[in-house]
C-alpha cells in the first residue's frame, strides 16, 4: 500500500516536504517510522519520524444526495514529525534542530509533538 508522508515542523505550520513509501499497512498515530538511507555509508543512516494524524482521501459522487452514491479510494496520507535516534543521519539532525525554538531542548520539543 502506497502511503504519502507529509513532514511538518514540530510546532505545526506548513509542510517541510513529503515522500511516498510502500508499506504493508497504514501506520497509526504515535508510531515511530525509521527510513534507512543505504547511500549514507555510516551507522547513522536513518531518517526518523513520529506519525501524527492520518488522512484518507476518497471520492464520493453524489454524497449527500437522495440517490445512491459511488465511492472511490484515492490514497492515504500521514502527518509525520521529525524524531531523533542514535542512528539519525546528520542532515536529518540538522533539519530537526532547525525547528527548535530559541532555548528549547530536544526533550521539550518531543513533549509537544502530539
Rosetta blueprint (number, residue, H / E / L):
1 X L
2 X E
3 X E
4 X E
5 X E
6 X E
7 X E
8 X E
9 X L
10 X L
11 X L
12 X L
13 X L
14 X L
15 X E
16 X E
17 X E
18 X E
19 X E
20 X E
21 X E
22 X E
23 X L
24 X L
25 X L
26 X L
27 X L
28 X L
29 X L
30 X L
31 X L
32 X E
33 X E
34 X E
35 X E
36 X E
37 X L
38 X L
39 X L
40 X L
41 X L
42 X L
43 X L
44 X L
45 X L
46 X E
47 X E
48 X E
49 X E
50 X E
51 X E
52 X E
53 X E
54 X E
55 X E
56 X E
57 X E
58 X E
59 X E
60 X E
61 X E
62 X L
63 X L
64 X L
65 X L
66 X L
67 X L
68 X L
69 X L
70 X E
71 X E
72 X E
73 X E
74 X E
75 X E
76 X E
77 X E
78 X E
79 X E
80 X E
81 X E
82 X E
83 X E
84 X L
85 X L
86 X L
87 X L
88 X E
89 X L
90 X H
91 X H
92 X H
93 X H
94 X H
95 X H
96 X H
97 X H
98 X H
99 X L
100 X L
101 X L
102 X L
103 X L
104 X L
105 X L
106 X H
107 X H
108 X H
109 X H
110 X H
111 X H
112 X L
113 X L
114 X L
